[in-house]
């Protein structure tokens, strides 16, 4: 008889078991409902040095690395003016050079839209930002 689909993953069942202080199910044995654990999840990962993991996270999230996005954020009030900078936020820069700008205010969005070419020209003069080609204004 095939096993019934589990309502929770093995990890969730282990967390529930720990919360309820139930004994841990050894690998290869059946759990409390009489089902075997998922064979895909029984393998353990090899341990990696902490320095390697931290290094990978620093690279992934660009921590401590100068980025065009951070340069734009640092100069945002100078690029768009203090009033528009208060009502907008330079969010992300994609690989095609499109800068996503979050603008919750429709009036500020219209102002940024009308001055987008001038803003892009100012951004391109910043160090490391010559590849910025356009603004993508989003509600947010």
N, C-alpha and C positions, 0 to 999 in steps of 0.2 A: 504494500500500500504506500503510495507516494506521500511524502511529508506535506502537510498543509503549509500555505505561505505564512511566514512569520509576520506578526504585526510590527515587530521591532527588529532592528539589526542586532548582531551579536554584541556590538559595543554598547548599544542602548540597554540590552538585557543585563550586561555586566554592571553598568551604572545603577540600574534599578536594584540588582542583587546586592551591590555594595550599600545602597541606601537602606535596604531592608535588612541588612546584615545577614544575608544568606551565604552559605559556603560557596567558594569559587568552584566552577566546573573545570576539572582538568581537561586538557586537550584530548580529543578522541572519544570522550565519554559523552553521554547524553545529558542535556540540561534538565531543568525541573519539569518541563513539559514533555520530556521523553524524546526530544529531537536532538540530532547530532549537530554540533556547531558547523557553521559554514566553512567548508574546506578552503575557500579562497582567502579567508581571513586568519587562518591558523598560523601562517608563516610569520616569523618575526623578522624585523628589519635589522640589518647590521648597524652596530653603533658607529657613529661618526664623531670625530673630535669637535668639541664646542667651538673652537676657533674657526673651523671650516664652516659651520652653520651660521655663526655670527657674520663672517665675511660674506657669505651668500646673501644674507638679509640686508647687509649694508649696500651691496651692489643692486639688489632687487628694488629697494626703496630709495636709492640714490642718496643715502645719508652721508653727509660730509663731502659730497661731490657737487661742484658748481654745475647747475643746470640752467638751461635757457628759461624754463618755467619760473625758477626762483628769481632769476635776474629780472624778469618781467614783473613778478609780484613785488619785488623790492622797489621798482621804479614806477609802479602803476599810478600813484597820484600825480607824478610828473608827466606821465604819458597822456592821461585823460582828464586831468584836473582834479582838484580835491573833492568837488561836489559829486562828480560822476564816479570817482574812486570810492566814495562812501556808499554808493548805490550799486556797485558792481564788484566782481571778483574774477581775476584771471585764474581759471581752473587748471586745464590741461592743454598740452601741446602734442598733437599727433605727429606721426612720421611724415605726413604730407605737408606740414607747416601750417596747419590750421589750428588757431588758438581758440579754445572754448572759453567763453566768458559767461559767467552766471549773472543774470540781471533780473531781480525780482520786480523791478519797477518798470512799467511800460513807457513812461516818459524818458527815463534814463536809457532804456533800450533804443528808443527812437533817436535820441541824441548820439548814442554810440554808432548806430546804423548810418546816420548822415555823415559822421566824421570818421568812418572806418578806414578809408584810404589814408588819411592823414595819420591816424593812430598806427596803422601798419608801417608806414614810412618811419615814424618815430621809433617803433620797436626794432626795425631793421638796423637802426643806427647803434643799438645797444650791443656790447660785446657778446659774441656767441649767439646772436639772434637774427642773423642775416637770412636764415632759411624760413622765417615766418612769412607766410604768403597771404593769409586771410584771417578774419575774425568770424567765429561762429557764435552768435548770440543766443543763449538759451535761458529760458525762464528758470529761476532758481534763486 
